[in-house]
């Protein structure tokens, strides 16, 4: 194969797992980030600033990817600023590659905020979709940086003639350090703290999430779908939901996670207990635990993103995704969700990121 991949956001959960999968499949793979990941064997790191067109042009001068996988975003104070910054990141990157005439396909990762609304109006009454969410659900009448990113891809595709795919995962479960949306590692850190202190492993979210059906997306399932869509003609110029393929209730999974960590589970008790509050003062404790157990990361904020886990688990409705669209076109990858979490926990422990 002569496939040359540029993974944008190669240090995140999605990007790092995707890069490993592409390399495994024989692709020449470049990983772009401000501080590139040098831990993935075979990945060619590219240090560049997506907000600096001149820097991008210089760093990509000798790189002509056939496939671009855009997995990056930057969090800002308001959705208007999210739109300005994250739209510009996609626009700048694709503009820097335009003259090369090499790009055949661009895959963009967004997520379920496409259906649930942006951070400023996340899962609010009046904007809630029917579930399971389906790709044909119209855009909400709200500002949303996902829409801005999509529009930049569509505009560049019309200009340069490449095909595209949009990928909308639920909560992505996989290993990454320093990631801003990392439910699996956040729950692992919280459970480890509960075990160390004897505190109950208290479910932090809503009654709807505790009792309702849900699903999640293993990072490797997402990687497989992105590669499938990039190389399958029938999947070109389409948007796809992507999840593991099973459903669960947190009332069941919470006990499974508690059992893995050997802590006492405490379910929904009529009150939301935000993790951002529960672990707000545990930074010094985590440093002590890191020293005690010889952990590789002493900064709790590099492993846990409680704010994002609270958004997902605090939703006022059950949320799951319909996968019929990609299934009909031939994408059949499946992953047991309990194993997604357990495999992640085993990896975090093996790499001395949790005790």
N, C-alpha and C positions, 0 to 999 in steps of 0.2 A: 504494500500500500504506500501511497505517497501523501497520506493524510498528515497535515501539520496543524496541530491544535494550539490555540492561545486560550488558556484558562485565566480569566480575569477575576481576581479575588481568590487566588490559589492558596491563601493561608486559612481560609474559612472552612467550616464543616463541609459545605457543598463542594467548594473548589478543590480542597486537598484530596477528598475521596474521589472526585472525578478525575483528577490528575493521575492518581494511582491506577485507576481503572483504564484510562487511556493508554498509559505506558504499558500496562499488562497486555493490552490488545495490540501493541506494536506501533502506536502512533508516536511521531515526534511531538513532544509536548513542552510548550513554554508556559511558565507560571508567572503572571504579572501581579504585583502588589507593591505597596510602598516599601514594605520590608519583606522581601520574598522568602518563601519557605525553602530552606536548603536541606530539609530532612527527608524529602521524597526522592528515592533513588531513581535517577534517570530524568528528573525534571530539570529543565533549563530555566533558571530564575531570571526574571526581568524586573528590575527596580524602577518604577515609574509612578508619576503622579497623574491620575486621571483628570484632575482639574487644571493641568498645565499642558496645553496643546504643544508647546515647543518642546517640553520634556518628553512627551509621548512620541513626537516625530523623531527625536534624536534616538530614543531607546529602541524604537521599532524600525529604525532605518533599514536594518539588514534582515528583518523578519517578515515573511510573507505567508501568514497562516491561511490554510484552506478552510478552516472551521474555527469560529470564535464562540466560546462558551462564557457568557457574562453572568457571574454569580455574586457580584459585589454591590454594596450599597453603603451609604454613609448616613448615620442618624443625626438629625438636626432638631432644633427647638420647636419648630412649627412645621405643619404640612406644606405650607407655601415654600418654606426654605428647603424641605425635603425634595419638592418638585424641582426647584431651581438647580440644586446641587446634583441630585441623582439623574435628572434628565441630561444635564451637561456632561456627566461622566460617560454615559452611553454615547452621546453625540460626539464628544471629543475623540473617543476611542475609535469609533467607526469612521470618522472623518480622517483620522491619521492613517487608516488603512486603505482609503478609497482609491487613491492613485495607483496602488499596486495591482489592482484588478485580479487579486488572487482569492479573495474570500468567496466561498461557495455557499456557506450556511452560517447563520448566527442563531444560537440558542440563548434565550434569556430566562433566568430564574426569577420569578416573583413569589406569589404565595396566596394564601386564602384571604388576605386583606383585600384582594381584588373583589371579593364578595361581601366581606364583613365591614369594610370601611377602613380608613387610615387611622393612625394612632390617635389623632385628635378627636375622632368620632367612632372609635372602635367598638363594634358590637352594641350599638345603641338602638333603642326602640325606634322604629320607623325606617331603619336601613337594613334590617335583618332579612336574609334571603331564606327561601325554602331550602330545607336540607333533605337528602344529601345535595351539596352544591354541584351544579353542572356547568360546563364550560359556556353554554349558550346564555347563561344568566347575564342580563345587560349590565353595563357599567352603572354604578351608583351615581346619583347626581351630587357628588362630593368631590372635592379636590383629593387626588390620590397619586402619589409619586409612581406607583406601579403603572398607572395609565400613561404617565409622562414617559417612562422608560419604554413601554410598548410602542408609543407613537414615534419615538426616536428610531427604533428598529424598523418600523414600517417605512418611515421616510427614507432611511438609508438603503433599505432593500429596493425601493422604487428607483432610487438614484443609481445604485450599483449593480442591481440585477441578481443579488443572492437570494436564496430561500431562507426561511426563518422558522423557529418553533418557540413557543412560550410554555414554560413549565411552572405549574402552581402546586407546590407541595404543601402538606399540612406541617405540623411541627417536625423539623428535621432532627433525627436522632443519629449522632455520630460524634467522633472525637475531633476536637479542635481546642486549642488553647488561645484565649484572647478573643473569642468569638462573642458577638453581642446578643445572639439569639441561640441559646444552648440549653434546652430543657433537660436533656439527659445528664449532662455534667452537673447542672444545677441541682437536680434531685440527688445525684450521687454525693455531692458536697453536703447537702442538707442531711441526708441519711447518715453520713459519716460523723457529722457533728452531733446528731441525736444519739448515736451509739457511744460516742466519746463522753457525752454529758449525762446520758440517761434520760434525756428529754423524749417525750413521745413524738413519733413521726406523724405530725399533724397534717392532714390534707389541707392545702391552703385555699382551695377554690370554692366554687359555687355549688348549689344543690343541683343545678342543671347539668353541670359537668360531672359531678359525682354519680348521678343516677342515669344520665343519658349515654347514648352510644357515641363513640369517638373513633378516630383512627390517627395514625402518625405516618411519617415517611422516613424510612431508613435512608441514610445518605447514599448507600450503595445502590438502592433501588432507583433513587433519583438520578444517579450517575448513569445507570444502565438505560433509563428512559431517554436521557439527553443524547446519548450516543446512538441509540436506536432511531430517534427522530431525525438526527443529523444525517443518517445514512440510509433512511427508508423513504423512498419517493412519495409514498402515500401519506406519510406523516408530515411532509413539508407544508409550510404556511398554515399551521394549525396551532391552537392552544390546547394544552392537556393538563388535567388534574393528575396528580401522582401521589399514591399512598401505598402502604404495604400490601393491601389487598384483604386484610381482615378487619374486624371491628371489635371493640372491647368497651367495657365500662370502667371508669376509674375506681369504682367501688370494688372491683375485682383486681385490677392491676396494682392498686396501691398496696394491697396485702402481699402481692407477689414481690414487689420491690422491697417492702419491709422484710419479708422473709429472706431475701438474698443478703440483706445487710444485717440480719438478726437484730432488728429493732422492733419495738412495739408500735403497730399501726394505730392511728387515731383517725377516724373518718370524718365526714362532714357532720358538724354538730349544731348546725343552724346559723353559723357565723362564718364569714370569710376571714381567713387568717393570712394576709398577704406575706409571702416569703420575704419580700423586700423589708418588711418590718421584723419578721421572725429572725433573720440572720443579719440584721443591720449592725449589730454590735459584735459580730463573731469574727471580724477580721483579725484581732489580736489572738483569739483562740486558734484560728487556723494557722497562724504563724507558729504558735506553740506546737500544734499537731504536726506541722511540716518538719520542725526540728526533731520532735520525738520519734516520728516514723520515717525520717529521711526522705521526705517527699520532694519532688522536683520543682513544685510551684508553691511558694509561700503566700502569694497574693490571691486572696479569695476571689477578687473581682476579675482575675484572669481565667477563672474556671466557672464561676457562677454568674448567670445573668437573671437574677430574681425578677426584675421588672418585666421581662418578656414571658417568663413562666407564669407570672401572675396574670398577664393579659390573656394567655391561653386558658388557664385553669379557672379564671374568674368569669368566663363568658356566661351570659344569661340564657344560653340555649345550647342544646347538643349540636355538635358540628362534626360532620363526616363528608367524605367526598365520593362522588360517583366516578367510577373508572371505566364506564362502558365505552367511551370514545376510543381510547387507546387500545383497549382489549379487542375491539372489533377490527382494528387495523393490525393486530398481531403482537402487541406488547403483553407478554404473559408473566413477567417476573413477579414473584411473590415472596414475602418475608413475614415470618411469625413475629408479631410485635413484642411479645415477652422476650424472645431471643434477641431482638434488636437492643433492648435495654440491657439484658444480661451480658451480651457480647461486648457492649460498650463498657459496662462496669468492670468486666474482666480485663479489658484493654487498659482502662484507667489504672487499675490496680497493678497490672504487669509493668506499666511504665512509670510506676511510683508517683501517680498524680493524686490518688486517694489511698488511705491506709488499708 
